[in-house]
Amino acid sequence: MADLEVMEPAVPVRAERPLCVDLDGTLVKSDTLADSLVVLARCHPTALLRAPFWAIKGKAHLKSQVGSLVTLDVAHLPYNRPLLDYLRNEHAAGRKLYLATGADGVLARSIATHLGIFDDVMASDGAVNLTGNNKLLDLEQRFACDGFDYIGNALPDLPLLQGARRAMLANPDFRLNGALKSRNIPVSRKFLDRSRLPLALTKALRLHQWAKNLLVFLPFLLAHSFHAASVLTALVAFFCFSLTASATYIFNDLLDLEQDRAHLNKRNRAFAAGDLSVTAGVCISLLLAAVALIAAAYLPPTFLVYLLLYLVTTLTYSFALKRIVLVDVVILSSLYTIRMLAGAAATRTPISPWLAAFSVFLFLSLAMVKRFSELQNLHARGANPTNGRGYLLSDTEQLRSFGTSSAYASIVIFALYISGQNVAALYHRPNRMWLITPLMILWISRVWLLASRGLLDEDPVVFALTDRMSLLLGLGVLLIVYSAL
C-alpha cells in the first residue's frame, strides 16, 4: 500500500488593497525634475536656455523635453531606505504596488525596472502632468472597486491622501502635515529618512573649508601690522570670502550631483543624499553670494575686484576647467593665492614676492596631492575614475613627481626668504626661523607618504584640521615664530 503524501496547506496570498507610491520627495528624497535640470545645465548648458519655453507649454512638456536630453543614474538616486525596505517586504508578501508619479514616464519606468517591485507605472506623458487631482482621477478610475492606499510627501499629494483608504507619509513637509491635521486625516505610517536641517546646512556650507580663508590674515600678520583697524578689516574680508566660497561649493555640488552620488564618500553630501533640495541650494547659494558682495563693497575697491575674480574663476572651474587635466590643479592653487592678494588689498598691506612665490608652489603641491589621493584611493578599491576630470590611474606616479617637486620648491623658497634682509628687519632673533624648515619638510613629506599609502583624506585641508601630528607641527611653527619676534 502506497504511502499517502501529506500536502502542506497553501500559504494564503495577502489580499490587501493596492498600494500607490509617489516618486519625487517620497520614494526618492530629491526632485527628479530639479536633478535633471542641473544635469542638463552641466551637460547641455545651451539647452537649459530653452527650458522656459518648454515650461510655457506645460510642466508635462518640460519634463518630457528634459528627459529626452538627460538620463539620470537610477541606481544611485537617494532612495528613502525605510520606505524602500517596506515596499520590498510588501512586494515579497504578494501585494500589488504601483508607482504613481508626476515625473516623466520614461524616467519613472526606468526606476521601476531598476527596483523590480512595481506592478505598473502611472506617470506624466508629455501632455498630462500626473499630479494632484489629475493623479487622483486616474487612481479612482483604475481602482474603483477596492480603493487604494497612498504614500506621499507634499501638499500636491493632499487630495490623494484624502481619497486613499490608508494614508502614509514619507519625509512629509510642514505644509502637508499642517493640512492633514486641520482636516483630521489620519496617517497610519511615516517613513523618515533625512538629516536634520542644521546638520544638512552645515555639510552643504562646508564650514571646515573656511579655514582656507584664514589666508587673508597672512599678509598683515607677516608684515607685523597689528592694528585694530587691520584686524577688523581682515575679519570682514574673511567672512566675505567664506560666504562666497560656501556659495560656490553649493553651486559645484549641484553641478556634480550625479558624480557625487556614485562616489563612495561624496554621496553623503547634502544635495547628493537628498537632504537638501536643488531649489534650496540655488537660493542659498545666491543669498550667500549677495551678502558677501554687499559686505565687500565697504572694503577697498581692489578687494572687491579680487573677490569677483575668485567668484568668476571658481564658477568657471565648476563648469569647465575642472575637467581639463592639470589646468584644474593650477586653478585650485591660484585660488589660494587670490585669497592672500585679497587680504593684502583689504588691509592695504604690500605682499612680499617671497610669500607669493612660496604660496604658488606650496598650494600647487596641495592641489596635486588632492588629485593623487583620489586616484590612489580608487586604485585601492579596484575602481576607475568616473568623475570626468580626465585623469587615469596610470597618472599617479607623474602626479606624485609633480606634487613633491613643487612642495620641496616651496621649502627652498622659504629658506631663501629667511636668509634675506627682510626677515632681519622684522625679527629680533631671525636665525630661529630656520627651525621652521625641518617642521615643514616633516609635514609635507608625511602628507605625501600617507597619500601614497592610501591613508590620506582626499582633501588635504580636512586632513590638516583633524590630524594630531599636523596640529602639533602647526603649534610648533607658531611657537618658533613667537620666539623669533
MARVORO-803659 format. One record per residue (C-alpha): x, y, z. Coordinates in Angstrom, 1 decimal, padded with zeros to 4 digits. Example, Ala and Ser with C-alpha at 12.3 -4.5 7.8 and 13.67 -1.06 7.14 Angstrom:
<recs>
((012.3; -004.5; 007.8))
((013.7; -001.1; 007.1))
</recs>
This chain:
<recs>
((000.0; 000.0; 000.0))
((001.5; 003.3; -001.1))
((002.3; 005.9; 001.4))
((-000.1; 008.7; 001.5))
((001.5; 012.0; 000.5))
((000.9; 014.7; 003.2))
((000.2; 018.0; 001.5))
((001.2; 021.3; 003.2))
((-001.6; 023.8; 003.4))
((-001.2; 026.5; 000.9))
((000.1; 029.8; 002.1))
((-002.6; 032.3; 001.7))
((-001.8; 035.2; -000.6))
((-002.4; 038.6; 001.1))
((-005.4; 040.3; -000.4))
((-004.7; 043.9; 000.5))
((-005.6; 047.0; -001.4))
((-003.2; 048.1; -004.0))
((-000.5; 050.5; -002.7))
((000.3; 053.5; -004.8))
((003.6; 055.3; -004.1))
((004.7; 058.8; -005.2))
((008.2; 059.3; -006.5))
((009.6; 062.8; -006.0))
((010.3; 063.5; -002.4))
((008.7; 060.2; -001.4))
((010.4; 057.1; -002.8))
((013.3; 059.3; -003.9))
((014.3; 062.0; -001.4))
((015.0; 064.6; -004.2))
((013.0; 066.1; -007.0))
((014.0; 064.2; -010.2))
((013.0; 067.2; -012.4))
((015.3; 069.5; -010.5))
((018.0; 066.9; -010.6))
((017.6; 066.5; -014.3))
((017.8; 070.3; -014.8))
((021.1; 070.6; -013.0))
((022.5; 067.7; -015.1))
((021.2; 069.5; -018.2))
((023.0; 072.7; -017.0))
((026.3; 070.7; -016.8))
((026.0; 068.6; -020.0))
((023.9; 070.8; -022.3))
((024.1; 074.4; -020.9))
((022.7; 076.0; -024.0))
((019.7; 073.7; -024.0))
((018.8; 074.9; -020.5))
((018.0; 078.3; -022.1))
((015.1; 076.6; -023.9))
((013.6; 075.3; -020.6))
((011.4; 078.4; -020.0))
((009.9; 078.0; -023.5))
((009.2; 074.3; -022.8))
((007.5; 075.3; -019.5))
((005.2; 077.6; -021.3))
((003.7; 074.5; -023.0))
((003.1; 072.9; -019.6))
((005.1; 071.2; -016.9))
((004.5; 067.8; -018.5))
((006.0; 069.0; -021.8))
((009.0; 070.4; -019.8))
((009.6; 067.1; -018.1))
((009.4; 065.2; -021.4))
((011.9; 067.5; -023.2))
((014.4; 067.5; -020.3))
((014.0; 063.7; -020.1))
((014.8; 063.3; -023.8))
((018.2; 065.0; -023.2))
((019.1; 063.8; -019.7))
((019.2; 060.3; -018.3))
((019.5; 060.1; -014.5))
((021.5; 057.3; -013.0))
((018.6; 055.5; -011.3))
((020.9; 053.1; -009.5))
((022.3; 055.9; -007.4))
((019.3; 058.0; -006.7))
((018.8; 058.9; -003.0))
((016.0; 056.5; -002.2))
((014.1; 056.6; 001.1))
((015.6; 053.5; 002.6))
((013.0; 052.7; 005.3))
((010.3; 053.1; 002.6))
((012.1; 051.0; 000.1))
((012.6; 048.2; 002.6))
((008.9; 048.4; 003.4))
((007.9; 048.2; -000.2))
((010.2; 045.3; -000.8))
((008.6; 043.4; 002.1))
((005.1; 044.2; 000.8))
((006.0; 043.0; -002.7))
((007.5; 039.8; -001.3))
((004.2; 039.2; 000.5))
((002.3; 039.4; -002.7))
((000.9; 042.9; -002.5))
((000.3; 044.9; -005.7))
((002.5; 048.0; -005.8))
((002.1; 050.9; -008.2))
((004.4; 053.8; -008.9))
((002.1; 056.8; -009.3))
((004.2; 059.9; -010.1))
((004.2; 063.3; -011.8))
((007.7; 062.5; -013.2))
((008.0; 061.8; -016.9))
((007.0; 058.3; -017.9))
((010.4; 057.3; -019.4))
((012.2; 058.1; -016.1))
((009.5; 056.5; -013.9))
((009.6; 053.3; -015.9))
((013.4; 053.2; -015.7))
((013.2; 053.5; -011.9))
((010.5; 050.8; -011.7))
((012.6; 048.5; -013.9))
((015.6; 049.0; -011.7))
((013.8; 048.3; -008.5))
((011.7; 045.4; -009.8))
((008.9; 045.7; -007.3))
((006.2; 047.6; -009.1))
((003.3; 046.0; -011.0))
((002.7; 049.1; -013.1))
((003.7; 052.7; -013.6))
((001.4; 055.8; -013.9))
((003.3; 058.9; -014.9))
((003.2; 062.1; -016.9))
((003.3; 061.5; -020.6))
((004.3; 064.9; -022.1))
((000.7; 066.1; -022.3))
((-000.8; 065.5; -018.9))
((001.1; 066.3; -015.7))
((000.0; 063.5; -013.4))
((-000.1; 065.3; -010.1))
((-002.8; 066.4; -007.7))
((-006.3; 065.9; -009.0))
((-005.1; 064.5; -012.3))
((-003.5; 061.7; -010.4))
((-006.4; 061.2; -008.1))
((-008.8; 060.8; -011.1))
((-006.5; 058.3; -012.7))
((-006.3; 056.2; -009.5))
((-010.0; 056.3; -008.7))
((-010.8; 055.1; -012.2))
((-008.2; 052.3; -012.0))
((-009.1; 051.1; -008.5))
((-012.8; 051.9; -008.5))
((-013.8; 048.7; -006.8))
((-011.4; 048.3; -003.9))
((-009.9; 051.7; -003.5))
((-006.2; 052.3; -002.9))
((-003.6; 053.1; -000.2))
((-001.3; 056.0; -000.9))
((002.2; 057.3; 000.2))
((003.1; 060.9; -000.5))
((005.1; 063.7; 000.9))
((004.0; 067.2; -000.2))
((000.9; 069.4; -000.5))
((000.1; 068.3; -004.1))
((-000.5; 064.8; -002.6))
((-003.2; 066.1; -000.3))
((-006.2; 065.1; -002.5))
((-004.7; 061.7; -002.9))
((-004.2; 061.2; 000.8))
((-007.8; 062.3; 001.3))
((-009.1; 059.9; -001.3))
((-007.0; 056.9; -000.1))
((-008.3; 054.3; 002.3))
((-005.0; 054.5; 004.2))
((-002.7; 057.5; 004.1))
((001.0; 057.1; 004.6))
((003.8; 059.7; 004.5))
((007.5; 059.8; 003.6))
((009.6; 062.8; 004.7))
((006.5; 065.0; 004.8))
((006.9; 068.8; 004.5))
((005.4; 071.0; 007.2))
((002.7; 072.4; 004.9))
((001.3; 068.9; 004.3))
((001.5; 068.0; 008.0))
((-000.5; 071.1; 008.8))
((-003.1; 070.4; 006.1))
((-003.6; 066.8; 007.3))
((-004.1; 067.9; 010.9))
((-006.5; 070.7; 010.0))
((-008.6; 068.2; 008.0))
((-008.3; 065.4; 010.7))
((-006.9; 062.9; 008.1))
((-005.3; 060.0; 010.0))
((-001.9; 058.9; 008.9))
((-001.2; 055.3; 009.5))
((002.6; 055.3; 009.0))
((005.5; 057.6; 008.3))
((008.9; 056.8; 006.7))
((011.5; 059.3; 007.7))
((014.9; 059.3; 006.1))
((016.7; 062.6; 006.2))
((019.3; 064.5; 008.2))
((018.3; 067.4; 010.5))
((018.3; 070.7; 008.7))
((021.1; 072.3; 010.7))
((023.4; 069.3; 010.1))
((022.5; 069.3; 006.4))
((023.2; 073.0; 006.1))
((026.5; 072.7; 007.9))
((027.5; 069.9; 005.5))
((026.4; 072.0; 002.4))
((028.3; 075.1; 003.6))
((031.4; 073.1; 004.3))
((032.3; 075.2; 007.3))
((035.6; 073.4; 007.8))
((036.7; 074.7; 004.4))
((036.5; 078.2; 005.8))
((040.0; 077.5; 007.3))
((041.4; 078.2; 003.8))
((040.2; 081.8; 004.1))
((042.5; 082.4; 007.0))
((045.0; 083.3; 004.3))
((043.5; 086.7; 004.1))
((045.1; 087.4; 007.5))
((048.6; 086.3; 006.4))
((049.9; 089.5; 004.6))
((049.3; 091.9; 007.5))
((050.4; 089.3; 010.1))
((053.7; 088.7; 008.3))
((054.2; 092.4; 007.9))
((053.6; 092.8; 011.7))
((050.9; 095.3; 011.1))
((049.0; 094.7; 014.3))
((046.3; 097.4; 014.3))
((042.7; 097.1; 015.4))
((041.5; 098.6; 012.1))
((043.5; 096.0; 010.1))
((042.2; 093.1; 012.2))
((038.6; 094.3; 011.8))
((039.0; 094.8; 008.0))
((040.6; 091.4; 007.7))
((037.7; 089.8; 009.6))
((035.2; 091.3; 007.2))
((037.3; 090.1; 004.3))
((037.5; 086.6; 005.9))
((033.7; 086.4; 006.1))
((033.3; 087.8; 002.6))
((035.5; 085.0; 001.2))
((033.9; 082.4; 003.4))
((030.4; 083.2; 002.3))
((031.5; 083.3; -001.3))
((033.3; 080.0; -001.0))
((030.3; 078.3; 000.5))
((028.1; 079.7; -002.3))
((030.5; 078.2; -004.9))
((030.7; 074.9; -003.0))
((027.0; 074.6; -003.2))
((027.0; 075.5; -006.9))
((029.7; 073.0; -007.6))
((027.8; 070.3; -005.6))
((024.7; 070.9; -007.7))
((026.6; 070.5; -010.9))
((028.4; 067.4; -009.6))
((025.1; 065.8; -008.3))
((025.3; 062.7; -010.5))
((029.0; 062.0; -010.0))
((028.8; 062.6; -006.2))
((026.0; 060.0; -005.9))
((028.2; 057.4; -007.4))
((031.2; 058.3; -005.2))
((031.9; 056.3; -002.0))
((032.2; 059.4; 000.3))
((030.7; 062.3; -001.7))
((027.3; 060.5; -001.9))
((026.7; 061.6; 001.7))
((026.8; 065.3; 000.8))
((023.6; 067.2; 001.5))
((022.4; 067.5; -002.1))
((023.6; 064.2; -003.4))
((021.9; 062.5; -000.4))
((018.6; 064.4; -001.0))
((018.8; 066.0; 002.5))
((018.6; 069.5; 000.8))
((016.7; 070.2; -002.4))
((018.2; 071.6; -005.6))
((015.9; 074.6; -005.3))
((017.1; 075.3; -001.7))
((020.7; 075.0; -002.9))
((020.2; 077.6; -005.7))
((018.5; 080.0; -003.3))
((021.1; 079.6; -000.5))
((024.0; 080.0; -003.0))
((022.6; 083.2; -004.4))
((021.9; 084.6; -001.0))
((025.4; 083.9; 000.3))
((027.0; 085.5; -002.7))
((024.8; 088.6; -002.5))
((025.6; 089.1; 001.2))
((029.3; 088.7; 000.5))
((029.4; 091.2; -002.4))
((027.3; 093.8; -000.4))
((029.8; 093.5; 002.6))
((032.8; 093.7; 000.2))
((031.5; 097.0; -001.1))
((032.5; 098.6; 002.2))
((036.1; 097.4; 001.8))
((038.8; 098.9; -000.5))
((037.7; 098.5; -004.2))
((040.7; 096.3; -005.0))
((039.5; 093.7; -002.6))
((036.1; 093.6; -004.4))
((038.0; 093.0; -007.6))
((039.8; 090.1; -006.1))
((036.6; 088.7; -004.6))
((034.9; 088.9; -008.0))
((038.0; 087.3; -009.7))
((037.7; 084.4; -007.1))
((034.0; 084.0; -007.8))
((034.3; 084.0; -011.6))
((037.3; 081.7; -011.5))
((035.5; 079.3; -009.2))
((032.4; 079.2; -011.3))
((034.4; 078.7; -014.5))
((036.3; 075.9; -012.7))
((033.0; 074.3; -011.8))
((031.5; 074.5; -015.3))
((034.5; 073.5; -017.4))
((038.1; 073.9; -016.1))
((038.0; 071.1; -013.6))
((037.6; 068.7; -016.5))
((040.9; 069.7; -018.1))
((043.9; 067.7; -016.9))
((046.5; 069.8; -014.9))
((044.6; 073.0; -015.6))
((042.3; 072.1; -012.7))
((045.2; 071.9; -010.2))
((046.7; 075.1; -011.4))
((043.4; 076.8; -010.9))
((042.9; 075.3; -007.4))
((046.4; 076.5; -006.4))
((045.7; 080.0; -007.8))
((042.6; 080.3; -005.7))
((044.8; 080.2; -002.6))
((047.0; 082.9; -003.9))
((044.0; 085.1; -004.7))
((042.9; 084.8; -001.1))
((046.2; 086.3; 000.0))
((046.2; 089.0; -002.6))
((042.7; 089.9; -001.5))
((043.8; 090.0; 002.2))
((046.7; 092.3; 001.3))
((044.3; 094.6; -000.7))
((041.8; 094.7; 002.1))
((044.3; 095.7; 004.8))
((046.4; 097.8; 002.3))
((049.5; 095.7; 003.2))
((052.1; 095.1; 000.4))
((052.5; 091.4; -000.2))
((056.1; 090.1; -000.3))
((057.2; 088.5; -003.6))
((058.7; 085.7; -001.5))
((055.3; 085.0; 000.0))
((053.7; 084.9; -003.4))
((056.3; 082.5; -004.8))
((056.1; 080.3; -001.7))
((052.3; 080.1; -001.9))
((052.2; 079.3; -005.6))
((054.4; 076.2; -005.2))
((053.0; 075.0; -001.8))
((049.4; 075.3; -002.9))
((050.1; 073.6; -006.2))
((051.5; 070.7; -004.2))
((048.4; 070.5; -002.1))
((046.2; 070.6; -005.2))
((048.3; 067.8; -006.7))
((048.1; 065.6; -003.6))
((044.3; 066.0; -003.6))
((044.1; 064.5; -007.2))
((046.8; 062.0; -006.3))
((044.9; 060.7; -003.3))
((041.7; 060.5; -005.3))
((043.4; 058.2; -007.8))
((045.2; 056.2; -005.1))
((042.0; 055.5; -003.3))
((040.3; 054.5; -006.5))
((043.2; 052.1; -007.3))
((042.9; 050.6; -003.8))
((039.2; 049.8; -004.4))
((039.9; 048.4; -007.9))
((037.8; 051.2; -009.4))
((038.4; 053.5; -012.4))
((037.9; 057.3; -012.4))
((034.3; 058.3; -013.3))
((034.2; 062.0; -012.4))
((035.1; 063.2; -015.9))
((038.3; 065.0; -014.8))
((040.5; 063.3; -017.4))
((043.0; 061.6; -015.0))
((043.9; 058.0; -015.4))
((045.1; 055.6; -012.7))
((048.4; 055.4; -014.6))
((048.9; 059.1; -013.9))
((049.6; 058.6; -010.2))
((053.3; 058.4; -010.4))
((053.6; 061.5; -012.6))
((051.3; 063.4; -010.2))
((053.5; 062.3; -007.3))
((056.5; 063.7; -009.1))
((054.9; 067.0; -009.9))
((053.5; 067.4; -006.4))
((056.6; 066.5; -004.4))
((058.8; 068.6; -006.6))
((056.5; 071.6; -006.1))
((056.4; 071.0; -002.3))
((060.1; 071.0; -001.9))
((060.5; 074.0; -004.2))
((058.3; 076.0; -001.7))
((060.6; 074.9; 001.2))
((063.6; 076.1; -000.8))
((061.9; 079.5; -001.4))
((061.1; 079.7; 002.3))
((064.8; 079.0; 003.2))
((065.9; 081.7; 000.8))
((063.4; 084.2; 002.3))
((064.5; 083.7; 005.9))
((068.1; 084.3; 004.8))
((067.3; 087.7; 003.4))
((067.4; 091.2; 004.9))
((063.6; 091.4; 005.2))
((063.5; 088.8; 008.0))
((066.3; 090.5; 009.9))
((064.3; 093.7; 009.9))
((061.1; 092.0; 011.2))
((062.5; 089.6; 013.8))
((064.9; 090.2; 016.7))
((066.2; 086.6; 016.5))
((065.8; 085.7; 012.8))
((068.1; 082.7; 013.0))
((065.4; 080.8; 015.0))
((063.2; 080.9; 011.9))
((065.4; 078.2; 010.4))
((063.8; 075.8; 012.9))
((060.6; 076.0; 010.9))
((062.3; 074.4; 007.9))
((062.6; 070.8; 009.3))
((059.0; 071.0; 010.5))
((057.8; 072.0; 007.0))
((059.9; 069.1; 005.5))
((058.4; 066.7; 008.0))
((054.8; 067.8; 007.4))
((054.8; 067.8; 003.6))
((056.8; 064.5; 003.4))
((054.3; 062.9; 005.8))
((051.3; 064.2; 003.7))
((052.7; 062.6; 000.6))
((053.8; 059.4; 002.3))
((050.2; 058.9; 003.8))
((048.7; 059.7; 000.4))
((050.9; 057.1; -001.2))
((049.7; 054.6; 001.3))
((046.1; 055.5; 000.6))
((045.6; 056.8; 004.2))
((045.1; 060.5; 003.3))
((041.6; 062.1; 003.1))
((041.1; 063.3; -000.4))
((041.0; 066.9; 000.9))
((044.3; 067.9; 002.5))
((042.6; 070.7; 004.4))
((040.4; 068.3; 006.2))
((043.4; 066.2; 006.9))
((045.4; 069.1; 008.3))
((042.5; 070.1; 010.6))
((041.9; 066.6; 012.0))
((045.4; 065.1; 012.1))
((047.1; 065.4; 015.5))
((050.6; 065.4; 014.1))
((049.7; 068.3; 011.7))
((048.2; 070.3; 014.6))
((051.3; 069.8; 016.8))
((053.6; 070.8; 013.9))
((051.5; 073.9; 013.4))
((051.7; 074.8; 017.1))
((055.5; 074.3; 016.8))
((055.7; 076.8; 014.0))
((053.7; 079.4; 015.9))
((056.0; 078.9; 019.0))
((059.1; 079.3; 016.8))
((057.8; 082.5; 015.2))
((056.9; 083.9; 018.6))
((060.3; 083.2; 020.0))
((061.9; 084.9; 017.0))
((060.0; 088.2; 017.5))
</recs>
